[in-house]
């Protein structure tokens, strides 16, 4: 129970994977043969590549099929199957291939215009300790505002997918008394929201989930201490309101 | 000054990056300025990566201290790396006119303008490289060599314990194979090669990494400007159109398709009031550029509301003002490298219509951060959409600004370099 969860921040390095698609057939073959790191780059990483977008853009395969191959229906289907962020890579690959296998054979060989081929890439993250750690589930809530978007994505999505269990936050929460936090985080992650929204949503759900526990803890605290904390909280609130007032 | 200019600069897209939540460490300098843009949490992540390289020493090498995009990037990146606590120095390879004559030929040939590579050229290049390898202070353990000119230094100065990385800023997709064969033995000795775009990567025996270039939001070309300043500069340039502007900023080169821009403008002008501004660098020392400029002027004769500007070097502030005063910024190139002019326009929250070539689709996501086109008619059609729809201009402009903030500022490029080195040192 005592081992700390150490937050890391990932710096993804993109590199050529060596495959090139010139038509739907070669895109299909490329997806069938490419590494998990390629699927990660072109599909799973979309939220972290566009962390502040209003909504997460369609994955690279869908965009290429729509923009270059001018096949909107196939593009829509690829976009949908790629939008579930915690799919297993095998499951994701199967879903993408399922869409492409439904394309009529005569359409599969129509070539992309010159200069608009699809180059498969891979992404590999270089990790660095963020200098932030938590020993309990409650401490995770405390340190969450210090966590950058890439780090949140890494611990909630990337690490479980890469099967680096010791870096996966949700199982750690379950083992450290944070089952409800783990459940709510899992729910938010499944929603495939833009990353900045996901980060806020997870944080606010966790804070809400702690209200009951904190009330019980504080009810057991001495009266003087509670009064002092109440005054401090009121001062913080007044400060925030003054800050807002001066901005407007 | 354009009466129809957007006021979308008034919109403040959310940083949403913990700036309000998390305490800020005392940074100062450029890091503090960047923190205001990218947020405290992003900066902390950069600092975390930098800590992995504490005690290492980086040496950057290129061939000029002033002029050109690489020097611009290095001026800022070297300072940021030092502020992050990583000792970083910048060495400039020197040469005489013979050497730079050869490297100019090399640069052109690697871009696809085939020229003969003589034995004398090879000798001049190798001899100068040998001399510079002795002179330059390549005393760090992490050496980052920029572009082909100094690439062969590694053959003379690599020492045990050093990691050498070659950063190629140019587009090698149409390279002259003679020149590439000449460089390849040296490049093959590096630990990693970095390219700006997947299409620029030649066949290699060493690992390749993709690092897009980036812009400096505080440079004269990109810094914020007041309405008065924009107006004053545009007045000075004689730009005082009452109708909305569509603008293309780029050198007078056929691959930038200025004639296509003019044709698209004629289609737009037939349906909507509009003014075209073509702004490019001086073509006085570029015979082909002068020819293209003359052709553009000839084709523009009799076309109403067209302004063709030939700007001198160091016109960054003028370009900044012109872009900010534009209703729509075009980049209707037939072929492109990475096209950082697009990031510059997006950073200014401009409505961008651009060709889907080179690195442009990484910056312009169709219907999200701008509009992609493939033809003259498409350029006219999408420009009219923007002219008619201020909300579309505003929404895509804001999203474009956010996209550049997240992906194409110098702090992201610094982070990528640190990640490359962190991977090498283990």
Interface residues (C-beta under 8 A of the other chain):
Chain A: X9 X11 X12 X13 X14 X15 X16 X49 X50 X51 X52 X53 X54 X57 X63 X67 X68 X115 X116 X119 X121 X124 X126 X128 X129 X130 X131 X145 X146 X147 X148 X149 X150 X151 X196 X200
Chain B: X13 X14 X16 X17 X18 X21 X22 X41 X42 X44 X45 X48 X49 X51 X52 X198 X199 X201 X207 X208 X209 X210 X335 X356 X357 X361 X365 X366 X368 X372 X399 X402 X403 X405 X406 X407 X415 X416 X418 X419 X420 X422 X423
